[in-house]
C-alpha cells in the first residue's frame, strides 16, 4: 500500500507572506520515526527567516536547508507557530524551500 500523501496545513495566524517579503517557504515536516515520507507538513512561512534564524542559531541569510528540530527548539517553535512537537513519537524538521 503506498504511503498516504502528507497533510498540508497553514494555521490561521500564519496565513500570508513572510514578514520580510522573503519568497522562501518555511515548512515544519513531521515524520514517524524511521520513515522517509512526512506525515504532515505545516507551512509556517509568515513567521519569517529572522525568527527561525534566532530559534536555530543560524544566520538568516544562511537559512536555506533542512534543520532537525530538537527538544531545545520545542517551546520556541510552539510560541512562534502554535505547532507542538511530540518528539517521543515523531521527528521534525524545518525545511526552507526557495519559491
C-alpha positions in Angstrom: 0.0 0.0 0.0 1.5 3.4 -0.9 2.1 5.8 1.9 -0.5 8.5 2.2 0.3 11.9 1.0 1.3 14.3 3.7 -1.3 16.8 5.0 -0.5 20.4 4.4 -1.8 22.9 6.9 -1.3 26.6 7.4 -2.7 27.9 10.7 -4.9 31.0 10.5 -2.4 33.1 12.4 0.2 32.2 9.8 -1.5 33.0 6.5 0.0 35.4 4.1 3.5 36.3 3.0 6.7 36.2 5.1 7.0 39.4 7.1 10.3 40.4 5.3 8.8 39.8 1.9 11.2 36.8 1.6 10.0 34.4 -1.1 11.3 31.4 0.8 8.7 29.0 2.1 9.4 27.6 5.6 7.8 24.2 6.4 7.7 22.1 9.5 7.7 18.5 8.4 6.7 15.7 10.8 8.0 12.2 10.2 7.1 9.0 12.0 10.4 7.7 13.5 12.4 5.7 10.9 10.1 6.8 8.0 11.2 8.7 4.9 7.9 10.4 4.0 6.4 13.1 6.1 3.0 12.5 7.7 2.3 16.2 7.9 3.8 19.4 6.6 2.9 22.7 8.1 3.5 26.0 6.3 5.0 28.4 8.8 6.4 30.9 6.3 4.8 34.0 7.7 6.9 33.7 10.9 9.8 34.7 8.8 13.5 34.0 8.4 14.7 36.2 11.3 12.6 34.4 13.9 13.7 30.9 12.6 17.3 32.1 12.4 17.2 33.1 16.1 15.4 29.9 17.1 18.0 27.7 15.3 21.1 29.9 15.9 21.7 30.1 12.1 22.2 33.4 10.3 19.0 34.3 8.4 20.8 34.6 5.1 22.1 31.0 5.5 18.7 29.5 6.4 18.4 27.6 3.1 18.5 23.9 4.1 16.7 21.3 6.3 17.2 21.6 10.0 16.3 19.0 12.6 14.1 20.3 15.4 15.2 19.1 18.8 13.8 19.4 22.4 15.5 22.8 22.8 13.5 24.2 19.9 10.1 22.9 21.0 9.0 25.8 23.2 10.2 28.5 20.9 8.6 26.8 17.8 5.3 26.4 19.7 5.4 30.1 20.7 6.1 31.2 17.1 3.8 28.9 15.2 1.4 27.1 17.5 3.0 23.8 16.4 3.6 21.4 19.3 6.3 18.8 18.9 5.7 15.2 20.1 9.4 14.2 20.0 8.7 10.8 21.6 6.8 9.6 18.6 7.9 11.8 15.7 10.9 13.5 14.2 10.5 17.1 13.0 12.4 19.3 10.5 12.3 22.9 9.5 12.6 22.9 5.7 13.5 26.1 3.8 12.3 25.9 0.2 13.1 28.6 -2.4 9.9 29.9 -4.0 
